[in-house]
């Protein structure tokens, strides 16, 4: 079975439209899409280990956050309710984790996430299917007089090969940073020069290991040797100088030979430094700290530094992506319902800090003892549902001293 978000593959020509932003189109016309001259697409970009790690770290963390629906009660309190976002992939469909992961990957890499609505026989929304952004064309809707209505139309090719046009009532677009309000900026597009340089560096490294000279040194005899003597000298040197068994031994050679070690040049060393710098470039593009990209040269984050960086990732990187989904998906819910991602599990403190905070909340009358025990996965206790509302007794003010009579 092939899902609708997978791009179609044909063995013969069809009338299927190809997006002008598809890197394959530039490669077909032999157009250099960036300074390095290599094509930057999904497969080539995700083949870079640092980029894959940064993108998947955001995607898997995003997908692991619970997406809950709420409504505001008349008394001003928030109440959790059920909605189609409890199982957004529909039945049968993707799991909630896979649905969120696919949606955020589309938004991260291509700047847009398109969700085709799935409705039941009564017309109620019960799920949505992510459509690949490169398969969708977005246009502004016009009325019969040719005036813009402010709404959008989404054109794509359905699974049966027929072109379809959907309105905003049947398609939800979660858009990334945009300059025109029509399409979001693609990370693969704006970072194509940096990613192209990184991909070119990987290819250069592979070519160096495949075609480059990786010998340990050069040996030149003082006297001319016969053809058969060359092989005998080389085999003798390898047998006496290489391998674990020859560690610490003194090699005895019967020929006058001059050995010149083969060392890495300064240009090769700078090549390795440039590849190391690309990890920092990818960290800036994705907003993920270099230490989380397994960069050994990153600043040490032992102790509290790790916790601070994790909170910074949630506050400055993830919140921007979750906020876009929260506001757009809330529009698909009936008023006054809305949805939010829950960060409690991600920002959970250490056990010592959490226990100390729970004790203060119970003593301050914010939580009951059983509510605090439920957070720590402990069974309830008798009388633990009573909220502590007592306040410390007021200390009486000291009595004023009696006035003393002054005798003349």
RAFENSUL-V84402 format. One line per field, one symbol per residue. psi: psi as a letter, one per 30 degrees, with the letter a starting at -180 (. if undefined). burial: 1 if it has 9 or more other C-alpha atoms within 8 Angstrom, else 0. Layout:
# RAFENSUL-V84402
psi=???
burial=???
This chain:
# RAFENSUL-V84402
psi=kklffkkkkkflklgkkkkfgkffeeeeghkjfaefglkjaeeeeffkeeeeeeefeeeeeeffkkjlklkklfgflkkklllffeiffljlalleeeeeeeeeeeeeeffkjkjkkklaffgkkfalkkkkefgkkklkkkafggkkffllkkklklfggkklklafffkkjjkaklffgellkkefefgeeeeeeeeeeeeeeeeefefljglflkkklflkllefeeeeeeeeeefffllefgkflkkjkfljkkkjkjlkleeeefeeeeeeffeeeeeeefgkkfefghjfglkkhlbfeeeeeeeeeeefeeeeeeeeeeeefffflkkhlllkkjgeeegkaleeeeeeeeeeeeffgelleeeeeeeghllllkgfgkkjgklkkkkkkkkkkkkkkjk.
burial=000100000000000000100110111000011101011110011101011111100111011010111111000000000001111111000111111111111111111111111110000011111111111111011100000100111111110000000111001111110100001111110011111111111000001110000000110010000000010000001001110001000000000000000000000010000010011111110011111010100000000011001111110111101101111111001000111111000010000001000100110110111111110000000001101100000000000000000000
